[in-house]
Amino acid sequence: RVLSAPRRLPLGKSAPMRARGKQGAASEPETDSPPSDTSDTDKYAKRSDDSCSAGLSDGRALRWLLGAGVLTRFYGLAWPDEVVFDEVHFGKFITGYLTGQYFFDIHPPTGKLLIAAVAWASGFRGTQPFQKIGEAYRVGTNLFALRALPAAFGAALPPLLFSLARQLGCSSASSLLVGCLVLLDGATLVESRLLLTDSSLFFWEALQLLCALRASAAPANGAAFHAYLALTGVAIGAAVSTKWTALATMGVVGLDSLRQLLAAAHAALDSASRPPASPPLPPPEGLLEDLLAGEGEARRGGAEDEGMEAGDAVARMLERSDAAHGPSAAAPPPGGRAFPAAVDGGAAGGGGAGGTGGGDGDARRRTSAALAPVAMEAMARLVWLLLLPATIYLGSMALHLKLLPFAGRGDSFHPKPFRCRLGLAPRRDPDTGAVLGPATPQADCIAAGCAACRGQFPLSLPAAISSLNARMLSANAGIKKQHTFSSGWAHWPFGSQPVFYWSSTKCYADHYCRIYMAANPLVWGVGLTGLAALLLLLLGRLCSCGARRRLGTARGAPAAVRHGWLLLCGHALGWLPFAAVKRVAFLYHYIPSLHLSLLAAGLALDHLLLAHPAPRRAPAAALATPSQLDLAVALTIALAAASFLFFLPLYLGWPIEPADSRWRAKLLDPCRPVLEWVDSHVVPALFPNVSAVEQ
């Protein structure tokens, strides 16, 4: 706004030139002035920010994405009416909460607690045994209610990622592309339609990034700042207490908070190091009259009296100033000029001890005053981003143990002191779940009331929480058994190795009904391409900034660049640690990093196609107008939708002919032949002493 304001021409310009400069300064810019930020290419960017593709506003885009998310996640949610993949485990967990029988899981409990609350409200009482994959749900089981909460989290993901893209600085068209690609991804769709906790994990991770960015954009230590920080803390606590893999996103928020605190502290110290400017003194009364009178008398007098009359006027001015504000000038030397007295105490002391001490004290006071808001912001971030999530995590663990007071199938994972804090489960009707009576202690039982626990002091609640977390950690590290559809971390960005979730023999005649947790190849290809493009763009800008810094022309990085590095760090923290994980892992572990790669694709698309003028430099020519950007976005969404519809029968388990099913399943993993060749030829050559499993 400052640069685009009309510039004043130097006083030496003629009147016609001055008038022409006021009317058409943009048509004849001066060579020594910085270019205006309101270039045509910047107008293209602003127009692109003001409207989405197909003329949708941000609000309408959010409503459209939410409606499409509800349709794709809730339509036919009760199909298949059989236990699918990990529903065999999570169904037992939900049943354990409703019956009070203890179970053990390697993941924290918040996601399971939320699903159990919805299941209990719908009337489910734990009558489904969940013994094997493909087990038919019993008549009367509200399967829609069991899968409703994961579907709700999945339906909220596309509009949430759209809002996050807008907060990162993406144009509306690129943000719509991000939301639609999340909507049309097959892996995200499948995880959102089953009795699983992954969709809630994806939701909490995206929400904490959105709230953290909005807190950073709000005035520091204001009401909005604290509100968004509190929401960030709630999202962090909910995500980490669902799965420990959410610690990666929490680390990204922590790194960004540390960067902002360091930047705020640097700015505060920089402002405190500069002495405050002395406020201008108001002119004493009668000063203007004396000056005018002196000027008039000097004009009327001769040339020889002119200096004397002016000197008298100045003398009267100084007398009035001294009378109004105190002495304002040092005593003039003999025959010399009077100089203003120093205002700073240090300068007035002439370098003496007293003056220096006063200056140091003022500097310390200015530094303390400047750093006080930074200290308050740091304390707020510590409370909202660390203490609040820790409270939520410990609270969920305490509620988990309180809801499981009886011995069950999971107590054998724990030592005897832990098991002795659990009581014997009452006998229940297997069909209705009604309590029939107290249980009869067995000779070899280990629980409160059994002979083995006599004289054993049970663990307290804090000790039980600590013991449970230690056991969860050791159980995660101790998973060595491989799985037929497990995959390596290096294959995940390519969407390789889909997971075969379910198959039914009770489908239509001569048809297959199968569910694959698989990527939409086009969506994952866009994410990988956008991630690589953003990395190259940021590295190129980093090199160019280094060259400009050597020339003394470097300037601060814009917010979009900082957000680009934030996405790259989040992607690396969510993906690369799996290289050191020895336990079995699946393609769905990469989905949070996939969402970050799609956001990176939105940023890269804007940087490549739209101009982003920099201060004091002419903007680069835009490669595309907003209408052309909209066309590219619409074409990409159309291709992703066509791929989504082509593979939809394999995502939802709809009947399909066997030959067609095998053909489409092979197309779900187009990169697999190349990756297998790399695994069989390149990796052994590079790592000859590494086992095949570790390769």
ABEGO torsion letter per residue (X at the ends): XAAABBBBBBAABBAAAAAAAAABAAABBBAABBBBABBAAAAAAAAAAABBBGGBBAAAAAAAAAAAAAAAAABGAAOBABBBEAAAAAAAAAAAAAAGBBBBBABBAAAAAAAAAAAAAAGBAGABAGABBGBBBBBGBBAAAAAAAAAAAAAAAAAAAAAAAAAAGBBAAAAAAAAAAAAABAAAAAAAABBBAAAAAAAAAAAAAAAAAAAAABBBGBAAAAAAAAAAAAAAAAAAAABAAAAAAAAAAAAAAAAAAAAAAAAAAAAAABBBBBBBBBBBBGAAAAAAAAAAAAAABBAAAAAAAAAAAAAAAAAAAAAAAEBABBBBBBGBBBBBBBABAAAAAGGBAAAAAAAAAAAAAAAAAAAAAAAAAAAAAAAAAAAAAAAAAAAAAAAAAAABABBBAAAAABBAAAAAABBBBBBBBAAAGBBAEBBBBBAABBBBGBAAABGBBBBBAAAAAAAAAAAAAAAAAABABBBAABBBAAAAAAGBGBBBABBBAABBBGBBBBBBBBBBAAAAAAAAAAAAAAAAAAAAAAAAAAAAAAAGABBBBBAAAAAAAAAAAAAAAAAAAAAABABBBBAAAAAAAAAAAAAAAAAAAAAAABBBBBBGBBBBBBABBAAAAAAAAAAAAAAAAAAAAAAAAAAAGBBBBAAAAAAAAAAABAAAAAAAAAAAAAAAAABAABBAAAX
